[in-house]
Every structure is written in structure tokens, then in C-alpha cells.
Amino acid sequence: MTNLNSAPRITLSHGEIGKTYQVVKIAGRDETIKHINDLGLIMDSTVTLVNSAAGNMILNIKEARIGIGKDLADKVTVVEVG
């Protein structure tokens, strides 16, 4: 298993399709963080990048798929897992 402390941190917008990541930081104002959390992206959650086009991303979080734009994906810092 990957040591999350030494794994490279990237923003979700720089993730690769098909890879799974763990959320390690969410940046932004309180209302932005709340919105991101309400979508299911919370600290220590895992997310798989399903597709990306023109900055928009489709993510698998638990058993759900959500779509987010690059503006929100830039605020979520992740590390690759698995």
C-alpha cells in the first residue's frame, strides 16, 4: 500500500482517468468547502476519476458518480492510492 505521507500530492484536476485517489486537503472559503463536502468529497475519502473532458470531470465516489468542473477540482488535493 502507498505511504500517503510520501506520495506526491496533486490537485484532482491533474488526476489520470482510471486511477483512484484519496482526498488529503480541500481548499477554499467555508461555503466552497461545504459544497465540495456535500458532493461527497470529504477528507480521507477515496475517489476514482472516470472521465475528463474540457476541464469537467466525472468521478466515482462510493457507489455514486458525480460531475464537477475544473474550478472545484483545483481545490481538492489528493494522493494516488492502490
ABEGO torsion letter per residue (X at the ends): XBBAAABBBBBAAABBBGBBBBBABBBEBAAAAAAAAAAGBBBGBBBBBABBBGGBBBBBBEABBBBBBAAAAAABBBBBBX
